[in-house]
């Protein structure tokens, strides 16, 4: 899997979807991204993580009680994740398939990094509600 495969910004009427391989430094410099989210990065997230931290890493290790957790839950952020599942083929062999799910960041953060690793969770995108961003008071 190429890192560039998970570097995208998809801006619809109600959501902003951001690929998980972006670093916060790249996001702050991305003019295609919401000004408010870029301001949130500068004001809150870069106080807790370095600019070269990827969204994937930050969300994977996000913990309740941090400012980042409070901000992301306040805006109703979600994560797009992949979970490995075993599929039994007709010949009896087992194939791993990836199931895509959307989870609230609050629920993802409730899992320890060890639990995420055991479950095989791969975070592929951050999903921000435009209404959540608009309602968030800085």
Backbone as a chain_set.jsonl record, in Angstrom:
{"seq": "XXXXXXXXXXXXXXXXXXXXXXXXXXXXXXXXXXXXXXXXXXXXXXXXXXXXXXXXXXXXXXXXXXXXXXXXXXXXXXXXXXXXXXXXXXXXXXXXXXXXXXXXXXXXXXXXXXXXXXXXXXXXXXXXXXXXXXXXXX", "coords": {"N": [[0.848, -1.167, 0.0], [0.647, 2.064, -0.923], [1.794, 5.138, 0.41], [0.784, 7.471, -0.71], [-1.701, 6.667, -1.52], [-3.387, 7.109, 0.567], [-3.565, 9.817, 0.956], [-5.52, 12.26, 0.653], [-8.105, 14.706, 0.155], [-11.447, 14.939, 0.521], [-14.146, 16.809, -0.09], [-17.38, 17.275, 0.644], [-20.89, 18.243, 0.612], [-21.654, 17.908, 3.288], [-19.552, 16.755, 4.706], [-16.013, 16.424, 5.447], [-13.48, 14.471, 4.291], [-10.435, 13.062, 5.109], [-7.426, 11.701, 4.09], [-5.494, 9.316, 5.908], [-2.695, 9.333, 5.882], [-1.565, 11.803, 5.741], [0.585, 14.251, 7.199], [0.448, 16.45, 10.04], [1.776, 18.807, 9.452], [1.653, 18.862, 6.649], [-1.109, 19.088, 6.361], [-1.702, 21.583, 7.538], [-0.581, 23.244, 5.662], [-2.192, 22.828, 3.476], [-4.165, 24.25, 1.218], [-6.618, 23.452, 0.247], [-8.056, 22.545, 2.299], [-10.337, 22.99, 5.025], [-10.289, 26.162, 6.573], [-10.884, 26.504, 9.269], [-10.396, 23.936, 10.371], [-7.642, 23.748, 9.89], [-6.8, 25.805, 11.559], [-7.536, 24.702, 14.012], [-5.74, 22.586, 14.123], [-3.281, 23.956, 14.374], [-3.738, 25.367, 16.792], [-4.531, 23.456, 18.749], [-3.838, 20.62, 18.273], [-1.107, 20.554, 17.539], [0.024, 21.24, 19.89], [0.16, 18.96, 21.3], [1.216, 16.909, 19.713], [3.896, 16.305, 17.347], [4.62, 18.164, 14.319], [5.244, 16.436, 12.257], [3.748, 14.203, 12.709], [1.504, 11.73, 11.62], [-1.968, 11.669, 10.659], [-3.012, 9.113, 10.931], [-1.316, 7.911, 12.878], [-1.692, 9.659, 15.075], [-4.464, 9.374, 15.585], [-4.563, 6.659, 16.112], [-3.192, 6.41, 18.52], [-4.633, 8.112, 20.11], [-6.025, 9.256, 23.124], [-8.507, 9.21, 25.732], [-9.063, 12.122, 27.749], [-7.156, 13.822, 26.78], [-6.39, 16.954, 25.151], [-6.652, 16.866, 22.376], [-8.403, 14.686, 22.057], [-10.691, 15.754, 23.312], [-11.274, 17.904, 21.578], [-11.632, 16.631, 19.057], [-13.817, 14.939, 19.703], [-15.709, 16.852, 20.392], [-16.341, 18.014, 17.934], [-17.533, 15.925, 16.737], [-16.051, 14.009, 15.326], [-15.16, 11.263, 13.186], [-13.762, 8.074, 12.258], [-12.606, 6.368, 9.405], [-12.152, 2.999, 9.12], [-10.369, -0.089, 8.505], [-11.007, -3.494, 9.0], [-9.613, -6.69, 9.493], [-10.985, -9.746, 8.315], [-11.692, -13.196, 8.463], [-12.338, -15.276, 5.73], [-13.868, -18.154, 4.71], [-13.059, -20.201, 2.118], [-14.456, -22.131, -0.649], [-12.876, -24.375, -1.0], [-12.027, -24.85, 1.514], [-9.888, -23.416, 2.422], [-8.547, -20.452, 3.98], [-9.12, -17.03, 3.584], [-8.055, -13.693, 3.992], [-10.071, -10.921, 4.254], [-10.867, -7.452, 3.935], [-12.887, -5.491, 5.885], [-14.704, -2.55, 5.705], [-15.393, 0.047, 7.995], [-17.101, 2.702, 9.726], [-16.339, 4.576, 12.509], [-16.984, 6.285, 15.599], [-14.662, 8.659, 16.826], [-14.412, 8.774, 19.561], [-15.176, 6.192, 20.386], [-13.161, 4.707, 19.148], [-10.91, 5.693, 20.469], [-11.356, 4.695, 22.979], [-10.363, 2.166, 22.872], [-7.337, 0.555, 23.638], [-3.986, 1.008, 22.295], [-2.89, -1.555, 22.101], [-5.174, -3.178, 21.99], [-6.228, -2.304, 19.573], [-4.218, -3.139, 17.854], [-4.341, -5.915, 18.208], [-6.884, -6.41, 17.164], [-6.359, -5.784, 14.567], [-6.802, -3.323, 13.376], [-6.847, -0.84, 10.9], [-6.465, 2.478, 10.287], [-7.834, 4.512, 7.931], [-8.921, 6.987, 7.206], [-9.907, 10.281, 8.311], [-12.955, 11.626, 9.322], [-14.776, 14.469, 9.153], [-17.481, 16.364, 10.286], [-19.085, 18.987, 8.678], [-20.984, 20.567, 9.913], [-20.372, 20.102, 12.583], [-17.811, 21.216, 12.725], [-18.434, 23.888, 12.195], [-20.025, 24.529, 14.396], [-18.224, 24.394, 16.456], [-16.648, 26.184, 18.969], [-13.926, 28.29, 19.04]], "CA": [[0.0, 0.0, 0.0], [1.429, 3.286, -1.076], [1.411, 6.233, 1.297], [0.0, 8.436, -1.484], [-3.069, 6.165, -1.637], [-4.157, 7.593, 1.705], [-3.384, 11.265, 1.069], [-6.551, 12.898, -0.153], [-9.123, 15.489, 0.837], [-12.722, 14.873, -0.178], [-14.996, 17.816, 0.529], [-18.754, 17.202, 0.146], [-21.768, 19.227, 1.244], [-21.797, 17.739, 4.738], [-18.376, 16.17, 5.349], [-14.658, 16.497, 4.908], [-12.768, 13.209, 4.524], [-9.004, 13.325, 4.939], [-6.624, 10.48, 4.125], [-4.765, 9.199, 7.179], [-1.245, 9.389, 5.775], [-1.098, 13.189, 5.812], [1.115, 14.746, 8.469], [-0.189, 17.715, 10.405], [2.471, 19.875, 8.715], [1.072, 18.895, 5.304], [-2.494, 19.556, 6.45], [-1.692, 23.02, 7.819], [-0.214, 23.925, 4.414], [-3.102, 22.427, 2.404], [-5.164, 25.3, 0.984], [-7.899, 22.837, -0.085], [-8.652, 22.102, 3.552], [-11.059, 23.993, 5.804], [-9.482, 27.08, 7.376], [-11.156, 26.258, 10.692], [-9.679, 22.727, 10.779], [-6.214, 24.082, 9.929], [-6.614, 26.589, 12.789], [-7.614, 23.746, 15.123], [-4.468, 21.858, 14.143], [-2.259, 24.843, 14.944], [-4.041, 25.782, 18.156], [-4.722, 22.365, 19.708], [-3.16, 19.336, 18.048], [0.35, 20.707, 17.54], [0.456, 21.379, 21.284], [0.308, 17.606, 21.854], [2.007, 16.044, 18.832], [4.777, 17.056, 16.443], [4.078, 18.468, 12.998], [5.459, 15.312, 11.342], [2.854, 13.111, 13.093], [0.425, 11.491, 10.662], [-3.31, 11.494, 11.227], [-3.127, 7.705, 11.288], [-0.622, 7.685, 14.142], [-2.342, 10.428, 16.132], [-5.754, 8.769, 15.897], [-4.302, 5.319, 16.647], [-2.753, 6.552, 19.909], [-5.49, 9.09, 20.777], [-6.515, 8.75, 24.407], [-9.403, 10.091, 26.491], [-8.39, 12.989, 28.702], [-6.251, 14.741, 26.101], [-7.044, 18.064, 24.455], [-7.012, 16.378, 21.034], [-9.604, 13.863, 22.23], [-11.806, 16.661, 23.601], [-11.593, 18.673, 20.366], [-12.193, 15.735, 18.041], [-15.159, 14.488, 20.095], [-16.605, 18.018, 20.363], [-16.796, 18.245, 16.558], [-18.18, 14.7, 16.251], [-15.184, 13.361, 14.344], [-15.225, 9.811, 13.015], [-12.64, 7.502, 11.509], [-12.85, 5.239, 8.513], [-11.175, 1.969, 9.45], [-10.472, -1.41, 7.902], [-10.827, -4.595, 9.937], [-9.431, -7.958, 8.788], [-11.912, -10.822, 8.645], [-11.395, -14.446, 7.765], [-13.387, -15.782, 4.853], [-13.571, -19.542, 4.363], [-13.337, -20.454, 0.708], [-15.093, -23.42, -0.935], [-11.91, -25.47, -0.846], [-11.687, -24.956, 2.931], [-8.8, -22.506, 2.782], [-8.983, -19.196, 4.591], [-8.631, -15.805, 2.953], [-8.314, -12.49, 4.78], [-10.718, -9.826, 3.529], [-10.903, -6.248, 4.755], [-14.207, -4.89, 6.013], [-14.625, -1.12, 6.022], [-16.369, 0.546, 8.958], [-16.948, 4.063, 10.216], [-16.522, 4.576, 13.965], [-16.761, 7.559, 16.282], [-13.319, 8.702, 17.41], [-14.557, 8.469, 20.984], [-15.167, 4.736, 20.526], [-11.832, 4.233, 18.76], [-9.968, 6.076, 21.527], [-11.604, 3.846, 24.14], [-9.535, 0.972, 22.713], [-5.905, 0.807, 23.802], [-3.228, 0.641, 21.096], [-2.74, -3.009, 22.083], [-6.443, -3.738, 21.516], [-6.32, -1.984, 18.146], [-3.275, -4.021, 17.158], [-4.89, -7.274, 18.267], [-8.026, -6.453, 16.242], [-5.869, -5.549, 13.208], [-7.422, -2.088, 12.88], [-6.082, 0.091, 10.063], [-7.203, 3.736, 10.147], [-7.524, 5.038, 6.6], [-9.326, 8.369, 7.004], [-10.595, 11.081, 9.316], [-14.198, 12.163, 8.769], [-15.221, 15.632, 9.929], [-18.775, 16.929, 9.917], [-19.005, 20.441, 8.514], [-21.821, 21.187, 10.947], [-19.6, 20.016, 13.816], [-16.753, 22.222, 12.653], [-19.066, 25.204, 12.271], [-20.528, 24.744, 15.758], [-17.135, 24.382, 17.427], [-16.189, 27.52, 19.358], [-12.493, 28.307, 19.294]], "C": [[0.894, 1.231, 0.0], [0.895, 4.365, -0.146], [0.515, 7.236, 0.567], [-1.45, 7.985, -1.657], [-3.964, 6.706, -0.528], [-3.857, 9.05, 2.012], [-4.37, 11.931, 0.117], [-7.441, 13.738, 0.751], [-10.359, 15.434, -0.039], [-13.698, 15.768, 0.574], [-16.376, 17.753, -0.121], [-19.596, 18.268, 0.847], [-21.772, 19.12, 2.764], [-20.543, 17.257, 5.456], [-17.074, 16.546, 4.656], [-13.987, 15.179, 5.286], [-11.306, 13.435, 4.169], [-8.244, 12.011, 5.082], [-5.666, 10.476, 5.304], [-3.249, 9.335, 7.081], [-0.686, 10.813, 5.724], [-0.472, 13.451, 7.18], [0.376, 16.035, 8.785], [0.486, 18.89, 9.697], [1.89, 20.0, 7.304], [-0.352, 19.438, 5.338], [-2.577, 21.058, 6.694], [-1.4, 23.809, 6.545], [-1.173, 23.652, 3.26], [-4.239, 23.443, 2.259], [-6.54, 24.738, 0.64], [-8.681, 22.423, 1.168], [-9.296, 23.276, 4.292], [-10.11, 24.845, 6.651], [-9.665, 26.799, 8.862], [-10.408, 25.013, 11.168], [-8.171, 23.0, 10.848], [-5.895, 24.92, 11.17], [-6.657, 25.688, 14.019], [-6.306, 22.964, 15.251], [-3.406, 22.708, 14.836], [-2.503, 25.106, 16.432], [-4.062, 24.624, 19.166], [-3.806, 21.16, 19.473], [-1.645, 19.46, 18.095], [0.901, 21.03, 18.925], [0.741, 20.007, 21.897], [1.171, 16.673, 21.009], [2.878, 16.903, 17.927], [4.132, 17.209, 15.07], [4.253, 17.315, 12.018], [4.64, 14.069, 11.726], [1.77, 12.967, 12.041], [-0.907, 11.41, 11.402], [-3.467, 10.059, 11.722], [-2.514, 7.432, 12.663], [-1.327, 8.409, 15.294], [-3.659, 9.777, 16.552], [-5.594, 7.385, 16.521], [-3.968, 5.395, 18.14], [-3.568, 7.576, 20.708], [-6.081, 8.485, 22.051], [-7.488, 9.739, 25.042], [-8.593, 10.918, 27.49], [-7.409, 13.957, 28.08], [-7.059, 15.861, 25.442], [-7.494, 17.615, 23.068], [-8.293, 15.558, 21.077], [-10.823, 14.768, 22.443], [-12.238, 17.422, 22.348], [-12.247, 17.78, 19.321], [-13.588, 15.233, 18.43], [-16.154, 15.637, 20.074], [-17.142, 18.292, 18.959], [-17.439, 16.996, 15.95], [-17.367, 13.955, 15.208], [-15.351, 11.845, 14.359], [-13.989, 9.364, 12.256], [-13.161, 6.403, 10.605], [-11.752, 4.231, 8.801], [-11.41, 0.725, 8.599], [-10.2, -2.429, 8.993], [-10.639, -5.889, 9.148], [-10.458, -8.986, 9.256], [-11.535, -12.043, 7.829], [-12.604, -14.872, 6.954], [-12.974, -17.199, 4.46], [-14.014, -19.777, 2.924], [-13.92, -21.849, 0.531], [-14.158, -24.598, -0.73], [-11.443, -25.636, 0.6], [-10.553, -24.049, 3.371], [-9.384, -21.192, 3.311], [-8.316, -18.022, 3.88], [-8.969, -14.638, 3.883], [-8.919, -11.437, 3.856], [-10.819, -8.647, 4.486], [-12.292, -5.648, 4.71], [-14.028, -3.43, 6.423], [-15.742, -0.743, 6.985], [-16.079, 2.004, 9.262], [-17.26, 4.034, 11.701], [-16.316, 5.988, 14.511], [-15.361, 7.526, 16.887], [-13.345, 8.389, 18.899], [-14.473, 6.959, 21.208], [-13.809, 4.149, 20.162], [-10.815, 4.515, 19.861], [-10.165, 5.251, 22.795], [-10.82, 2.535, 24.068], [-8.073, 1.351, 22.901], [-5.193, 0.485, 22.494], [-3.038, -0.875, 20.979], [-4.01, -3.692, 21.571], [-6.633, -3.479, 20.021], [-5.42, -2.91, 17.336], [-3.821, -5.441, 17.103], [-6.043, -7.44, 17.284], [-7.597, -6.254, 14.79], [-6.417, -4.285, 12.58], [-6.421, -1.263, 12.08], [-6.956, 1.324, 9.853], [-6.836, 4.348, 8.801], [-7.995, 6.46, 6.357], [-9.979, 8.964, 8.245], [-11.819, 11.683, 8.637], [-14.692, 13.267, 9.699], [-16.568, 16.114, 9.389], [-18.608, 18.431, 9.776], [-19.855, 21.158, 9.55], [-21.084, 21.173, 12.289], [-18.492, 21.035, 13.868], [-17.312, 23.631, 12.833], [-19.497, 25.534, 13.698], [-19.414, 24.842, 16.798], [-16.648, 25.8, 17.685], [-14.715, 27.46, 19.708], [-12.263, 29.365, 20.324]], "O": [[1.781, 1.384, 0.84], [-0.314, 4.485, 0.056], [-0.41, 7.789, 1.162], [-2.331, 8.807, -1.909], [-5.184, 6.75, -0.687], [-3.886, 9.473, 3.168], [-4.084, 12.133, -1.063], [-7.518, 13.509, 1.958], [-10.325, 15.835, -1.203], [-14.031, 15.51, 1.731], [-16.539, 18.125, -1.283], [-19.067, 19.096, 1.588], [-21.883, 20.132, 3.455], [-20.467, 17.338, 6.682], [-17.034, 16.92, 3.484], [-13.934, 14.817, 6.462], [-10.976, 13.926, 3.09], [-8.401, 11.298, 6.073], [-5.096, 11.509, 5.656], [-2.58, 9.443, 8.109], [0.529, 11.003, 5.669], [-0.942, 12.936, 8.195], [-0.245, 16.639, 7.91], [-0.18, 19.874, 9.375], [1.662, 21.108, 6.82], [-0.756, 20.171, 4.435], [-3.431, 21.733, 6.119], [-1.912, 24.914, 6.367], [-0.986, 24.193, 2.17], [-5.157, 23.484, 3.078], [-7.534, 25.459, 0.727], [-9.835, 22.003, 1.079], [-8.841, 24.414, 4.185], [-9.244, 24.321, 7.352], [-8.703, 26.851, 9.628], [-9.839, 25.024, 12.26], [-7.5, 22.532, 11.768], [-4.83, 24.758, 11.766], [-5.894, 25.891, 14.964], [-5.829, 22.714, 16.358], [-2.725, 22.252, 15.754], [-1.568, 25.07, 17.233], [-3.654, 24.8, 20.314], [-3.087, 20.735, 20.377], [-0.966, 18.581, 18.626], [2.116, 21.087, 19.11], [1.469, 19.898, 22.884], [1.788, 15.748, 21.537], [2.622, 18.096, 17.762], [3.215, 16.47, 14.713], [3.501, 17.211, 11.049], [4.818, 13.004, 11.134], [1.179, 13.959, 11.614], [-0.962, 11.125, 12.598], [-3.995, 9.826, 12.809], [-3.138, 6.79, 13.508], [-1.53, 7.831, 16.362], [-3.935, 9.646, 17.744], [-6.399, 6.984, 17.362], [-4.403, 4.552, 18.925], [-3.231, 7.876, 21.853], [-6.57, 7.356, 22.052], [-7.323, 10.952, 24.914], [-7.57, 10.466, 28.005], [-6.877, 14.827, 28.77], [-8.26, 15.723, 25.209], [-8.597, 17.95, 22.634], [-9.169, 15.722, 20.227], [-11.865, 14.564, 21.82], [-13.433, 17.567, 22.089], [-13.289, 18.126, 18.764], [-14.455, 15.113, 17.565], [-17.328, 15.425, 19.768], [-18.274, 18.75, 18.809], [-17.843, 17.007, 14.787], [-17.93, 13.336, 14.306], [-15.64, 11.236, 15.389], [-13.264, 10.179, 11.685], [-14.031, 5.617, 10.981], [-10.567, 4.556, 8.737], [-12.494, 0.516, 8.053], [-9.29, -2.263, 9.805], [-11.413, -6.168, 8.232], [-10.761, -9.079, 10.446], [-11.12, -11.945, 6.675], [-13.739, -14.832, 7.428], [-11.877, -17.419, 3.946], [-15.175, -19.581, 2.566], [-13.882, -22.661, 1.456], [-14.586, -25.683, -0.336], [-10.572, -26.459, 0.885], [-10.284, -23.925, 4.566], [-10.557, -20.883, 3.105], [-7.114, -18.03, 3.616], [-10.042, -14.606, 4.485], [-8.353, -11.106, 2.814], [-10.852, -8.826, 5.703], [-12.813, -5.334, 3.64], [-13.296, -3.118, 7.362], [-16.889, -1.157, 6.817], [-14.96, 2.482, 9.079], [-18.307, 3.536, 12.114], [-15.563, 6.78, 13.945], [-14.923, 6.495, 17.399], [-12.402, 7.805, 19.433], [-13.778, 6.501, 22.115], [-13.354, 3.197, 20.797], [-9.96, 3.678, 20.153], [-9.242, 5.122, 23.598], [-10.632, 1.868, 25.086], [-7.623, 2.367, 22.372], [-5.739, -0.24, 21.663], [-3.027, -1.413, 19.872], [-3.94, -4.661, 20.815], [-7.14, -4.334, 19.295], [-5.805, -3.401, 16.274], [-3.765, -6.091, 16.059], [-6.172, -8.484, 16.644], [-8.375, -6.523, 13.875], [-6.489, -4.191, 11.355], [-5.298, -1.021, 12.523], [-8.054, 1.227, 9.306], [-5.673, 4.667, 8.553], [-7.537, 7.1, 5.41], [-10.519, 8.259, 9.097], [-11.734, 12.187, 7.518], [-14.984, 13.031, 10.871], [-16.754, 16.249, 8.18], [-18.049, 19.079, 10.661], [-19.49, 22.237, 10.015], [-21.168, 22.139, 13.048], [-18.245, 21.65, 14.906], [-16.731, 24.457, 13.537], [-19.354, 26.669, 14.154], [-19.645, 25.325, 17.906], [-16.283, 26.526, 16.76], [-14.3, 26.679, 20.564], [-11.124, 29.595, 20.729]]}, "num_chains": 1, "name": "protein.A"}
